[in-house]
């Protein structure tokens, strides 16, 4: 799969923009540079999720499984709330774009 996203589905991009903006809260993209970083991160996240889905297609273990045990069979699923992004499921490239734009800064912890 190409790393170029085809914008044949504007709704998909709009949905991802909502998810990316929710991920950077409490920050908000204010400048044009930050807004462009959010758009780029959204595009990279769409590509990442499509590649992830392709890599797991036809396999026995779905991508939302957190752990799997063979003896006495046990499986636990990722308990993410819907489609919220977090550090576990965001594309490393999208994360880097947001980080470098200063949109992931949370202050001193």
ABEGO torsion letter per residue (X at the ends): XBABBBBABAAAAAAAAAAAAAAAOABBBABAAAAAAAAAAAAAAAAAAAAAAAAABGBABBAABABBBABGEBBBBBABBEABBBAAABBAAAAAAAAAAGAABAEBX
